[in-house]
Amino acid sequence: MILFRTPLAFLPDTSQQPVPSGASRKREGKDIAMAQVSFILNGSAKTVTVDSIKTPLLWVLRDVIGLTGTKYGCGVEICGACTVMVNGRPEKSCDTTIGEVAGANIMTIEGLKSDPLGARLQKAWLQYQVPQCGFCQSGMLMAAYGRLKAGESVSSTANGIPNLCQCGTFQRVKDAIMAIPTIA
Amino acid sequence: MRATSAKHNSLVLDRRSFLAGAAATLFVPVTLTVTARSAAAAATGVGAYIRVGDDNTVTLITGQTEMGQGIGSGLAQIMAEELMLDWAQVRFEHAPVLPATYGLPGWGVQLTGGSTSTMMWYTPLRTASAKAAQRLRAAAALTHGGTQDQWSLAVGGKLTHPTYGQKTFASVLGQIANTSEPASVSFAGTKRIVGQPVRRLDLAGKVDGSAVFGMDVMVPGMVFASVIHCPTITGKVKSCPTTASGALAVVNLGDAVAVVAKNTWLAMRIAQSLQSKVTWSLPANPALLDSTALATTAQALQDQATPPNLKAYESAGVPDDKLGLLDATYKTPFLAHACMEVLNATVSVTRTNGTVTFVELWLPTQGQSFIPATVRSVPGLSTLTDAQIKVNSMLCGGGFGRKIEQDYVLQAVKIAAAVGKPVKLTWSRPQDFKNDKYRPCASMHVRMGADANGIKAMVYRNISASINFQHGSNPEDTGAVAGAVKLPYSIANRRIEFAPLPTGVPLGYWRSVGESYNTFAVESAIDELALKLGQDPIDYRLRMLTNDQRATRLLQTLKAAPGYTSMNAARRGVAFLKGFNSYVALAVEIALDTAGMIKVTKAHYVIDCGVVINPNAVEAQMQGGLVHGIYSALYNRVTFVNGVPQVQNFSNYRVLRPRDMPQVSVSILEGDPTTAMPGGIGEAGVPCVAPAIANAYHRLRGTRVRELPFHPGATMSEG
């Protein structure tokens, strides 16, 4: 079976009926505000319909939109597996609500290659054979990208990114980041 | 092999047959006939393991699970060597569940664990690939002309003939079925790919987000589920709501309550909120689930002359009257697996006229062989044949032994059967920590008599939680003493004994298993002796390893390595392991921060793993094993208070961040090319870490730490 796929090859049938933005509907006596939220996702305009604007961005990306490159690791902003770029800053999407990113510019791992610095990071990651199981690496790359993009030095970034990796790829993560100046 | 899905839905692997399988005669379990296909489809197989694409890509189909250790690529290297492929045309893919074909050769069980994959597949896969090469040549003759002898393989998946020129593998596939199984093979004898640091095949997808892990599977029409378990481990559901606000369904699973919702977050949130509305039947004997009580019992069993089920697993000479230089008890805790990818499984149940006719699963698993039985254990599914159960093995975001278990699989099948839609079950991280199959806790009483020339006598008693004993299948547990038996050291008088520590805490296989605690005790004890006797720790070991040429070479290499000599000897410690069919020596240098917490500053490994398939992979496994060993030794333990696990998330289960990484170097010793086999690397990097740190710490502080972790109660460092 397919172990590697083109992103968006599979989309869930969300069975959600679109309603006008801001409308609400009653269900079991509770008001649940369905909402449409729009933002820029990997360079393209995107609008999602969600039951609750409190839904974390992580789960909108994964379960609603079907972009599964961003991962769930802890849900409490410790591990960094969920890191995405929001308005030019690395953010933990497990604790960022979809409501909070209305109108924002979001980049996920799937969009990283569109930026030359991102592409260089991915090239470095391959050259140094960084990933083992790979589950943490989306977040690791986005965290490194966010710091480097903001002008942080490679050595500060290599030591500063907080991401967990239970396979222990840190030696090569650091080697790959330190090599960035030499990678075209 | 016995594999029982027993009381706690935990797996019991009979370690003896596990190891015996590795030593058994290896045979090629496959007949190289093309997989039956419809008349319209073109033949693409050359045997069950090799598929050739129209684009001349060649895919290895393997029953071994890629979970970060690089096995998919490593086995593909072996295939590629015999078929003279360009690495650029090689792929790998996980096989369906078909243990007779894809199970470990000589054993017939399709699972990944115990560092057995490369060792057990090396000869069978080389053989199957070499036979495939011969059949391709025969098929070329049938397809294009000439005789088999006139055709030869050329690099890049090509067949060449002096007259007919160069043809592709793809062009001859139609005639493979008309060729016969060669009686014998000769291997390519080249090292173009095996032994080279070729780039792993799965990396591209892991840097661009396209790799599909179990948790990433998307099936049309799917819904999402999560579970809560009893806060007291092994408790069962007594009563639970049948609905919940915002949920599509609530399902009583017996050992847990599942909530099904439109997305995973909702499912997790609603499940968590149900905790106050579920009543649980608590386990009968909480003392068997309490860390303080267990520690007291373990000591009592150590102190008893003959505790229940005591068995000596190794005896030689008469040790008891030659002891006296060391009397120490080493203790190690329960540990969690904490894979980055939590437990998850996606299941779709198809019904025809109300009867289940097909079950399809997509999941991260190390235990393919056990899944059909798991499916059949669900009421209403018992008569499903293997053909009615389809298992898609996805990439694992870490396994470490946790994903061989069937508990999460069973839950997902039950939920899917109940809701009638495809369901993706994802555990929350707290549930993953609180409902693990934990690395057994152990108490190891070591008594030794020794002099400057070596250890004269050793009595070693391991009292530990035992998987076998817990499931009542077998009070013996050879796995519990792995790392203490078959030591390569010359110790003329010894007795290695084990008695189980009864406990209700669910147990499982944790990366390096018995060695993860016995090596801590053994290598700490030897170091304590060396210090008492004023001996260099490497020289002292060498004196007891004169009969083992590989061990001798390994330790001599460590002693001379710049990675070793450049360390500050006053805060340096070494440890040695012969295990998993490999030899490993590790030196670490440590420092203390201002709060007195240990930091590993440098590490140097020397490893002899026999045949090296990919030196880059060997290095990676040592680097990763080091990290795993460091955070486990420094920070980790899971304790239970009357059955309630005292762990919540990474918040109080501290692991490393990039800034914690020591400088690590690895040197690889090649095995004898005429005799060597590939030894294990996936687990071999872990066991030496804890004792090496303890040994460094003793030199630095003058005190010996015999109980892990070094820093209990550590919470996660700042992000």
Interface residues (C-beta under 8 A of the other chain):
Chain A: M1 I2 L3 F4 R5 T6 P7 F10 L11 P12 D13 T14 S15 Q16 E28 K30 I32 D51 T55 P56 L58 W59 V60 R62 D63 V64 G66 L67 T68 G69 T70 K71 Y72 G73 C74 G75 V76 E77 I78 C79 G80 A81 T108 I109 E110 L112 K113 Q122 W125 L126 Q129 V130 P131 Q132 C133 G134 F135 C136 Q137 S138 L141 A158 N159 G160 I161 P162 N163 L164 C165 Q166 C167 G168 T169 F170 Q171 R172 V173 K174
Chain B: E66 M67 G68 Q69 G70 E93 H94 P197 R199 R200 D202 L203 A204 G205 K206 V207 D208 G209 S210 A211 V212 F213 M215 D216 V217 M218 V219 P220 G221 M222 F224 S245 G246 K262 N263 T264 W265 L266 M268 A338 C339 M340 E341 V342 W362 N392 S393 M394 L395 C396 G397 G398 G399 F400 T426 S428 R429 N616 A620 Q623 G624 G625 L626 V627 H628 N649 F650 S651 V655 L656 R657 P658 R659 D660 M661 V664 M716 E718 G719
